[in-house]
Each structure stands twice: as C-alpha cells, then as structure tokens.
Amino acid sequence: MLRLSRRSVSAIIRDAANRHRPLSSAFQLIHHPSGESDTTKRWCSVLATGSNGIGVIKPFNLKSGLVVGRRYESTAAASDASTPPAEKFEYQAEVSRLMDLIVNSLYSNKDVFLRELISNASDALDKLRFLSVTDPELLKDTYDLDIRIQTDTDNGIITITDTGIGMTHHEIVDCLGTIAQSGTAKFLKALKDSKDAGTDSNLIGQFGVGFYSAFLVCERVEVSTKSPKSDKQYVWEGEANSSSYTIREETDPAKLIPRGTRLTLHLKRDDKGFAHPEKIQKLVTNYSQFVSFPIYTWQEKGYTKEVDVDEDPAEAIKDEQDGKTEKKKKTKTVVERYWDWELANDTQPIWLRNSKEVTTEDYNEFYKKTFNEYLEPLASSHFSTEGEVEFKSILYVPSIAPTGKDDIVNPKTKNIRLYVKRVFISDDFDGELFPRYLSFVKGVVDSNDLPLNVSREILQESRIVRIMRKRLVRKAFDMILGITMSENRDDYARFWENFGKHMKLGCIEDRENHKRIAPLLRFFSSQSEEDVISLDEYVENMKTEQKDIYYIASDSVTSARNTPFLEKLVEKDIEVLFLVDPIDEVAIQNLKSYKEKNFVDISKEDLDLGDKNEEKEKEMKQEFGQTCDWIKKRLGDKVASVQVSNRLSTSPCVLASGKFGWSANMERLMKAQTVGDPSSLEFMRSRRVFEVNPEHPIIRTLNAACKSSPNDEEALRVIDLLYDTALISSGFTPESPAQLGGKIYEMMNMALVGKWGSDGFQQQQVNPTETIEAEVVVDPVEAGAQKS
C-alpha cells in the first residue's frame, strides 16, 4: 500500500493544475494523530479524466491507495474544520531540584538568610498593625510588636520569634507550601484593590522565595505559628533537599505562643558558627538595623560587684589570740554574668524624617555610627525625589581621603549603602549609582521600588537606575559647590587637598557634567604660586584683549615658573596656569574650554598672544631666514622646522611641540608608564619646532657666522649645544646625556683656556667619547726627600 505525505499530495495537485481546471468538492482524507488508529477519514475531491475528456468527481480514500498522475485536492475549509483540538498541559517540576536551584543559585552570600527571615517577620507585624485598625480584636492580647532572636551555640539552633499576624492552616499551605507564592504580594494586591484602604509601603516581600533562604544554612526548619483568626497553633516542618513537608497541630503546652510565628532553625554542621550571639548581632546591625520594629537578641551581659572573701581559719585563730575584736572584712570585685534581651537596631533612619527637623549634630552622629568614622564630614545633603523615581537619601563628603585599598582607580567602594524599605541590600557597586570619580562620596539611598533581582542582592540596570544615578550625581555636585561657598575657605582647601584628583578624573570620564566640574577645579598660576585659584578667578583677572586661557604643564611649580615659554607672557602680565599634577594636562585637554575661553598650551607651536606685527615679522624673516635654514640643515630630522620666536625675551632658543602631539611633560609621563607601548612613543611624539630669539646675542652672532663662514666647526658645535640645552630647558629628555656633558665640558675648556689657560693646557683637547686618565700629582716635600 502506497502512502504519501500531505506535502507530496500538494505537489501532485500543483503539477496537475497546469492542465486541468481546479474543481473542489468534499472528499475524505485519512488523518492519523499520534497514538491513534487509522479510523478517522476526511473526504477530498478527486478530478479524473473520463473517456470523453470530461472531468468526473469521485470520492477518494487516501488509505486505500493513490494513483500517480491523477489530481487530488482538498479544500482549506474542510481541512481547518476537522483539525483536532490542542491538548493543554501544566508545567511540572522536580520540587527537590527546584528548591536546590532557589537556595543555591539565587543567593551568593549565606549571610542574607537572616535578613530575609527578619523581613518576613517585619511584614507579619506590619500586616497585624494594619489589620488591627479595622479589627481591634486582633490585638486583644496586647503583646508588644517586636522580633526576638535567640541562639543555642552548643546545639547550633537559632530561634526567631515575632508577635505578628501568624498563619492559619490554609495560609501555611498557601505561603510555605507553594514556592514563589508571596503572601505579602497578595496582601498588597488586596489593599490596592480595596477602595477604602491605601497601600502600606513598609511591607518588604516581593517574590515569595525569601523564606527558603533559610536552607542556605539549615538542614531542618520548624515554623510554629498561631493566627488570632484561629484557635489552633500549627507546626510546619521541612528539610533541605526534600520534596515534601509536614504540618501538625501543636499540642505541647510549653511550646504554645499567644500569637505570631516562631522559626526554629537547625543549622548544618559547617554553618553552626551563625549560632553565636555576636554573629547574630553583627548581621542584624548590618542588614536590618533600620527595620521599623524593635529587634532583640539574646546576649550575655555582666556587671561588677563586691563580694566577701572567705577568711583563712589560721588567721582567724591568730587574731583571736591577739585579742583583736574589730576587723574589716576582706572583699573582692567579681563580674556577675547573666543573659538578657538587648536591642539591636537602636539607630533610627533619619533620612525618613523631615530635613528641617534634623540637626547638624544628628547628621554627624549618624555618619560616624553608620560608616565607622571618627571625624565629622565636611558637608552633608539630605533630600528626597519624587516623580518617576522616588527615593530618599543622605550624602556625605568625608573630611579626609581614604588610604590603602580605596584608591582613586578602584571603582568598587562600600561608601553607598542601598536600602529597599529600610532593609539593607548591598554596598558593593561597580559604578551603578555613582561614577568612579565620585566614589569618595558616602551615604545611604532608600527606595521602595528599585529594580532588584530575586535575591535582592543585585541592582539591575534599567532606565530607573540611570535616572537615579543622574539625580544622585547632581545632588553630590550641589553639596560640593556648597563647600566652595562656605565662609571658611579652609573647608574647600581641605576638600581639594583630599579629593582634587577625583574632580580632575571627572573631566576625563564624565563629559556630560563638565559644566558642574569646571567651577570646582583649582590650579596654581604664575600670579598665585602659593594658593590655588579657580577658573572663575582666572577669567576675572584676564586682560581685556586676552581671548584664551593659557597653561603650561610641568612636574613642579618651580620648573613651570622658570620655563622659557613663560618669558613673554610674564612681560605682558598675562596669567598662566601651572599644571603640576600628572593628571592635570589630560583633564584640561578633555575640558577644552571654560566660559567660551579655549585652553591654550603655551609650549605648543604657533602661539598667538594677540600682538602680531606682520611687518616686523616679515623683516625678521628676511633677516634671519637664511640663518634658520642653516640651523635646520645642521639639525636635520631632529626638528621639523626652525622659526623666529615671538614668545622669548631672555632665552636664545626653545623647542616648541607640535599642535597635535604630546607636549614635553606628556612625553615624559608616557615614557615612565610601566605597561606603556614603546612603539607608540615615536608615533605620538610631536614634531618639534626650534624657535630662536632674534634679539639674543648668541642668535645674532650665529646670524653673522652664517653669512660669513657657514662651515665653521665652532659655529656648528654651538648649534648642536643650543639644541641640546633647548631640549632640557623646554622639558624634554636629552637622547644622550653623556654626549651633552662632553659638549659642555668642551665649551668650558674653551672659555677657561682663553682666560687662564697655559700653552700646554691649551693644546690639550677634551674628547667627550674618550676616558681621561687622572694625572698623578706628587707632593713637593716628598719629591725633595727623594732627591736627597
């Protein structure tokens, strides 16, 4: 029996369509669903050619066979009408495997189990407080709304008890027995759907998996709960790596609780360290110190008291024999140990209060306690934002820069503590909330609806996070700007000394905030070598005809002050900024301009001071043009060109850098890089322009030598020495310091011989490439003694 697929039938039909007019009629087509017998039939139309050439419609059963060459066609309507209904299935999961994924994949830090369980207890207390407004009977037992944590170090057990709403039998199955079923989320939805009730933003739960974080450290968990809506107390018990749980009614009178929930955590062998009171106190302080309900931990305490010391019988007998009747009793100081409840979250979240009600002392005290600081901050900013993103925050500027591992190049700091509904989430960020250059800013950020992942440990990247980052950065700049406006100028001097490099780094990394960063920058200048000045002060001091902001990059203020590039500007009383920090030059180049004034490096070629005299320049070129060509011919490829300078007054020459290459300072810094690429040095090293001062006697003498004897060896050696000295004075490094030293010694010898030299000494030539042996000088007394 021949069977063809639907695709084959369709191909045959398309082939026959070219010869015959299509006709359609219902005919039966066999359909075989998976697992069914061949009993279902559908009729299809069959066009056969009769003896008279007229098409005849016949019923055709595909199961009985198919004759190739005949045309078979089924209508779309008939095919669609007979499509069998789709079957619907529910996703199945291996519960034990799913629990393992939830516990071990969602959470990266075991410490968060206590945060999650305390958050659940806080939600239970919040629900009770909210429901008691409309149903006061829920609080008829008048127990305090609190959370208490007790540890059993010997047995590795932690007990967490709250006096919240508790759970009924149905709620236990619904909340604890259903993974990813959040009772808090359902409660919030019910409040939102209610017309006469608003949502309570204090509720923390979102995902319905926080309870299972207990199995990070527990091998068995017991939940004993009593709801005021029920007369019975139930116990839920589950084990790690198990797909089942048990629920039973509590019958032991000693374990009954009036209301609320008690969690008993039986820790794993490797995690019994969590059962120490000090560890619990540390975790509560770190993660849950701002929860709105009091959290008490069971702690060992002690007090000192005086106790009597037992008297030695031998001394008592002796005292009786001596007749001493009065004697002062001996005492000693001992420490009496006892266990009691201690409040663990006594610090109040002051960011939730109105800023007008918080004093400066409150801000400073909160800063010291939260960030373990001993110095008061330079400034603080307390604000809240509303609209698309709502959050509250307090930011601080420390009074001193961190030392050690918290370096400026480290983007990961623990200075920003993120809270969601007063529960600590994380302080480990990699630039999500603050850029690297503002990593020194410390503070807390609290929001109710941040985009967190299920473990509530990672802040997911989203548009909301970007908006929050932008607002935090803006508030940080406002806070720093407030320091600049302080009456005490020493405050900003301290800030700039500690965090000035961070602001300069911001010029490189954050182009969007250049307008906010630029007013905060400070530099030394040619008119202020002791105190740094702002760019605003520089602009105010600019000459009327001055169009640009001039700067020179160097390794120190002294070096910048003595550079030959500064000579003409000092004569004109034009202020020049000194960029003496390695990061300064890169920062200014990224800033480019300030208040429509371009930054100009005075060590670059084509410096325009606004006093060009074209006629004088033309005369100088005519007079010294031949000399410039002569010097260029001698120096060869060492320089790109030789020009008459308009920036020198006392120096004979200078080496200016090209417009688009490295300056001498940048070239020095790049050579010093440990991981620098030597091949890029030659590529990025700028073209050097040798500029000569036509007013200097040396240049005028060389001009005369060029015209009279251009091949004179003395004159050529002077050109070489001028170039080498210009390298040093311009900030470059000589290619051969030893050769330069030899040239200087030779010039010194020529000067000394002309004035004090003898004929013998005059004939001695100093070859810089040869080693000169020292002459042995014999003492005259010893010489005379030898003759005798």
Secondary structure, 3 states (H helix, E strand, C coil): CCCCCHHHHHHHHHHHCCCCCCCCCEEECCCCCCCCCCCCCCEEEEEEECCCCCEEEEEECHHHCCCCCCEEECCHHHHHHCCCCCCCCCCCCCHHHHHHHHHHHHCCCCCHHHHHHHHHHHHHHHHHHHHHHHCHHHHCCCCCCCEEEEEECCCCEEEEEECCCCCCHHHHHHHCCCCCCCHHHHHHHHHHHCCCCCCCCCCCCCCCCHHHHHHHCEEEEEEEEECCCCCCEEEEEEECCCCCEEEEECCCHHHCCCCEEEEEEEECHHHHHHHCHHHHHHHHHHHCCCCCCCEEEEEEEEEEEEEECCCCHHHHHHHHHHCCCCCCCCEEEEEEEEEEEEECCCCCCHHHCCHHHCCHHHHHHHHHHHHCCCCCCCEEEEEEECCCCCEEEEEEECCCCCCCCCCCCCCCECCEEEEECCEEEECCECCCCCCHHHCCCEEEEEECCCCECCCCCCECCCHHHHHHHHHHHHHHHHHHHHHHCCCCHHHHHHHHHHHHHHHHHHHHHCHHHHHHHHHHCEEEECCEEEEEEEHHHHHHHCCCCCCCEEEEECCCHHHHHCCHHHHHHHHCCCCEEEECCCCHHHHHHHHCEECCEEEEECCECCCCCCCCCHHHHHHHHHHHHHHHHHHHHHHHHHCCEEEECCCCCCCCEEEEECCCCCCHHHHHHHHCCCCCCHHHHHHHCCCEEEEECCCCHHHHHHHHHHHHCCCCHHHHHHHHHHHHHHHHHCCCCCCCHHHHHHHHHHHHHHHHHHHHCCHHHHHCCCCCCCCCCCCCCCCHHHHHHHHC
